[in-house]
Amino acid sequence: MKLFGRRNAFIAATILCLVPCVSAAGPIDPNNPPAGRFSDEWAEIYIGENKAGYAHSAMTRLGGRVESAMTFHMVLGRVDQPVKVTLVQRVTETLDGVPLAFSTETDMSIMKSSVHGTVKDGRVEIVTSQYGLEQKQEFDFPKGALMSWGIFRETLVRGLEPGTTYKLKSYSPELRLDGAVETETRIGKKESFTHKGKTLEGLRVSVELQSPVGTMEMISWVREDGIPLKSVMPVPGLGDMILVGTDQKTAMAEFVPPEFFMNTVIKADRKIDYKNAGQIRYRILAKGPGVSFEDLPETDAQRILARTPNSVDVEVRRQTHRSIGRRHEVDQNRARSEPRTSVRAEPPFQNRARQEAERPSDEATQRRSDEESMTEIPDNQIPNSEITKPTDLAEYLSSNLMINLDDPKLVELARKAAGNEEEPFALGDKLRRFVTDYVESKTLNIGFATASEVARTREGDCSEHGVLLAALGRLNGLPSRVAVGLAYVPIFGGEDDIFGYHMWTQFHIDGRWIDFDAALRESVCSPIRLTFATSSLKNAGIADLSLPL
């Protein structure tokens, strides 16, 4: 189960986007900044009362260009396996704030990746590198979008007069590769705030960002000369993240990582017989105002029963091999004139190896357990949602930054895992079993690895299992995507009966998206998963799979 790799990086990316909006270092001419380094700011990062890391931003003029650098470093506890997250962004811009080039280096535990971008003639070319592999993408650069110095320059031009409000378009590749995100800045009056028992005073500055997963707002207090004193950004499910301006020595002083994972799990009020349950009805309650359940999806296994402003009732059913076949028959009778959805596409590689992948030693036992736990779904209760036409599936069979179908290591594993299996459900089951055993080190200390990295390290938890399984499915012609949400586990981290963040895989079989969970060892998935979002991983921006709670 994993929340931290993706969410930590999303937090870092959001801060990178918001902090430059309120940073300053004395009087600076926005049209002619001084030569050399003219801004150098350090901050401590707190989660609640615990120091979790530091942030550092600097801007330097080199002739007719401005070079900006931002470093974000955090260490967060995950039960007994702390995770280190370091993100370094560099941006080159003209003196009037036009982006020219940028790079982002991300280091999440043992996972390292980089993104390099060049902006020219209204286009942005992005090269992503990880584990010695590169992928290139090109997009229209959003007109008028600003980055570090451009945003900072606008704050200097607009000033800090209370009542000032303005909107900007920001380009943050960590949040979104193919477009801008909107920010709105509001300058308030001077007010008092506290930190570590001390009462301080500063102008209140609110910066609101419309991210791909919703609205994020950072409240800051700054001096009249623009020097930031304190910033607070609520992070759903985790509490407040606080940045406090300080000097380098204090910012980098040792700190004790706060426990993160066990503070985000949800305690179930009863035990769940997950091995035998055929269907479960859930009621999800909002923790506070502003929480919306409108985007909670319906899938082949999950159906919305009722919604209120403060809650949603959801029914989740076990998907079984036999019910899949029966649903297909019902669909055929319902719409015989419609073209049949392709069950399986041609595998991307040619002359697929015919050798049979070695089965896990416990396969026979596990298969019998799966069959015994199947629950029949009556014909009149067969869900009718999410029937997908063939034309909708292209992106679920394509390469992206998380799933590189040209990687020879992935091609090798796809051949080995599939053997000569052709029947789609049996193929999905075989691939799932292969990934379950192939990922040898079930560890929480991986950030969010690509399929290529998992293929080489054989390490990770739910997200690594999910991404690798999705890649092997595509290479064998099964359209695939990942699902994220909450899953029940009977015991974890010393706690009984909890729901925690989880990721798994879905294959498109006979017009339906079917769950396969390599991390929890299930091909006939029990109804202990609540789906909050699905993704082809086409958009590899950090926010793509942040939990939308």
Secondary structure, 3 states (H helix, E strand, C coil): CCCHHHHHHHHHHHHHHHHHHCCCCCCCCCCCCCCEEEEEEEEEEEECCEEEEEEEEEEEEECCEEEEEEEEEEEEECCCCCEEEEEEEEEEEECCCCEEEEEEEEEEECEEEEEEEEEECCEEEEEEEECCEEEEEEEECCCCCECHHHHHHHHHHHCCCCCCEEEEEECCCCCCCCCCEEEEEEEEEEEEEEECCEEEEEEEEEEEEEECCEEEEEEEEECCCCCEEEEEEEECCCEEEEEEEECHHHHCCCCCCCECHHHCCEECCCCCCCCCCCEEEEEEECCCCCCCCCCCCCCCCEEEEEEECCEEEEEEECCCHHHHHHHHHHHHHHCCCCCCCCCCCCCCCCCCCCCCCCCCCCHHHHHHHHHHCCCCCCHHHCCCCCCCCHHHCHHHHCCCCCCCCCCHHHHHHHHHHHCCCCCHHHHHHHHHHHHHHHCCEECCCECCCCHHHHHHHCEECHHHHHHHHHHHHHHCCCCEEEEEEEEEEEEECCEEEEEEEEEEEEEEECCEEEEEECCCCECCCCCCEEEEEEECCCCCCHHHHCCCC
